[in-house]
Amino acid sequence: MAADKQKGKSGLISHGVAAQNRKARYDYTIKDTVEAGLVLRGPEVKSLRMGRATLSEAWAGERDGELYLFNAYIPEYQAGVLSRFEPRAPRKLLVKRKERTRLLGAVARDGQTLVPLDIHFNERGLAKVQLALAEGRNKADKRHAIADRDWQRDKARLMRDRG
């Protein structure tokens, strides 16, 4: 079992990462991160705890002056018969007003993007989203990042073997 997913007897994630956008760190240069609360209904939380959500195509943006998470896929909870919900519905993000104006200002002014990095449960069991203010990378930047990562890995291997 991975250290970031801590499952109890029921197989549900009690705290730790429920969904992760691994490609975001490759496609974007991360400038700043912020943690935001996520408004969910009961069956959405249960479905998240099962660890089946997907953030690969998700993004955050403004709607009616509020911050929302768009296109995040949280599948329907199969055991919940009476309560159905839309899997890709926009979900409201909870951040302080100052933080929201700073984030939306950076998106409007600097052309940066709000990308969700992961959805996790904190120690109190509340669902949180880690958002990143990011700038897109072009193909050459991606190749440079891969070369740097490979060099760091090889350097660590050489230092470890050398003693």
SVG drawing of the C-alpha trace seen along z (x, -y; Angstrom):
<svg xmlns="http://www.w3.org/2000/svg" viewBox="-34 -42 67 46">
<polyline fill="none" stroke="black" stroke-width="0.4" points="0.0,0.0 1.3,-3.4 2.1,-6.0 -0.1,-8.6 -3.2,-6.4 -4.2,-5.2 -7.1,-2.8 -9.0,-1.5 -10.8,1.8 -13.6,0.8 -11.1,0.1 -11.9,-3.7 -9.2,-6.4 -9.4,-8.0 -6.8,-10.7 -4.3,-11.1 -4.4,-11.7 -7.7,-10.6 -6.9,-11.8 -3.7,-13.2 -3.0,-15.1 0.5,-13.8 0.8,-15.3 0.3,-18.8 3.9,-19.1 5.1,-18.0 2.8,-20.3 3.2,-23.4 5.8,-25.3 4.4,-25.7 4.7,-29.2 2.7,-29.0 0.4,-26.5 -2.6,-27.1 -5.0,-24.7 -8.7,-25.2 -11.7,-23.5 -14.1,-21.6 -17.9,-21.7 -19.2,-18.2 -22.4,-16.2 -22.4,-13.0 -22.2,-10.4 -19.4,-12.5 -17.3,-12.2 -17.9,-8.5 -16.9,-8.1 -13.7,-10.2 -12.8,-8.0 -12.9,-5.0 -10.1,-6.7 -11.6,-6.6 -11.6,-10.3 -9.7,-11.8 -8.1,-15.2 -6.3,-14.8 -8.6,-17.2 -9.6,-19.4 -9.1,-23.2 -10.2,-25.9 -11.7,-29.2 -14.2,-31.9 -18.0,-31.8 -20.2,-34.5 -17.3,-35.9 -16.6,-32.6 -13.9,-30.0 -15.0,-26.6 -13.3,-23.3 -14.4,-22.3 -14.3,-19.0 -13.1,-17.0 -14.4,-13.4 -15.9,-12.0 -17.8,-8.8 -21.2,-8.1 -21.2,-6.1 -22.6,-2.8 -24.1,-1.9 -26.1,-5.2 -29.4,-4.4 -31.4,-7.6 -28.8,-10.3 -27.4,-10.7 -25.1,-13.5 -23.4,-14.6 -19.8,-13.2 -18.3,-16.2 -20.4,-19.0 -18.6,-22.2 -17.7,-22.1 -17.3,-25.3 -13.9,-25.9 -13.6,-27.6 -10.8,-30.1 -10.6,-33.4 -11.6,-36.5 -8.1,-38.0 -6.6,-34.7 -9.4,-34.5 -8.8,-38.0 -5.0,-37.3 -5.5,-34.1 -8.0,-35.5 -5.9,-38.6 -2.9,-36.5 -4.9,-34.5 -6.3,-37.7 -3.2,-39.9 -0.3,-37.5 -2.1,-34.8 -1.4,-32.1 -3.6,-29.0 -5.2,-27.5 -4.4,-23.8 -5.6,-21.3 -2.6,-19.1 -4.5,-16.8 -7.6,-16.2 -6.8,-14.9 -8.4,-14.5 -6.8,-16.4 -6.5,-15.0 -10.0,-16.1 -11.4,-14.2 -12.2,-17.2 -11.7,-17.2 -9.2,-19.7 -7.8,-20.6 -4.2,-21.7 -4.3,-24.4 -1.3,-25.7 -0.8,-29.0 1.1,-27.7 2.4,-28.7 2.3,-26.4 5.4,-24.8 6.3,-24.5 7.8,-21.4 11.4,-22.6 10.8,-23.4 9.4,-19.9 12.5,-18.3 14.7,-20.4 12.8,-19.4 13.2,-15.7 16.9,-16.1 17.3,-17.9 15.4,-15.1 17.4,-12.4 20.7,-14.1 19.6,-14.5 18.8,-10.8 22.1,-9.8 24.0,-12.1 22.4,-10.6 23.1,-7.1 26.8,-8.0 27.2,-9.6 25.5,-6.6 27.8,-4.1 30.9,-6.1 30.4,-5.9"/>
</svg>
